[in-house]
Amino acid sequence: MDIQVDKVQDSIGQMCPMPIAFMAKNMRTMETGQVLEIRADDEGAHSDIPAWCEQTGNEFLAEEDCGDYCKYYVKKTV
Amino acid sequence: MADNDNNNATIIVMSGDMDKVFAAFIIATGAAAAGMDTTMFFTFWGVKAIQKGNLTGKGLFGRMMGLMNRGGINVIGPSRFNFGGIGRWMFKKMMGDKGVASLEELRQMAIDLDVHLLGCGMSMDVMEISREDLIDEVEDIVGVGTMLNLAANSKVQLFI
């Protein structure tokens, strides 16, 4: 996928709520406009990450199925 | 006055069972991760989740209570299927195998995400648990007035 990524978060093997919790922690260290890629295999992350974006006002860019896990792209907009 | 335009969550943790404390910390970390100003108020059996785990109590009953209730967050058992500790071990193993964070890890994550931890003064008084018996991250020992004020100014109020 043609998205410029600034930081990668490996949440493979983690379960709810850790992918979201680490995402919040990572986003705190990032600048507005930067993109975080989250790799996760927790099924809940599929709906949790877009829901998190809706609640926090950050932008959900895309998700990509990589077989055993998914990549989620989130842009820090707030 | 209650602030209706808030983004706060207040969770009252009354239970000291592994499963319920799990639920409380998962919701708290989720809320804090989503940018909510989150407070957890630990009362009665829930106080154990913020205790260091040392023996507590001053008088005979207090010390008996402390002995029965010794150990911190890592030794609390599930509300069902505990079978004298076997259930706790089994749940821990099953959760660990599946990559679920332990209660201690979840509590640390809540602390890292600035969840406010408050102890209930009355419960601690009754059970003879002192401030020194609680983990350092506990912000304050408060009463029902503070808890209600927080809850009234929260969008999410939960009693677990």
Interface residues (C-beta under 8 A of the other chain):
Chain A: G13 Q14 M15 C16 P17 M18 I20 A21 M23 A24 K25 W52 Q55 T56
Chain B: I26 T29 G30 A32 A33 A34 G35 K98 G99 V100 A101 L106 M109 D112 L113
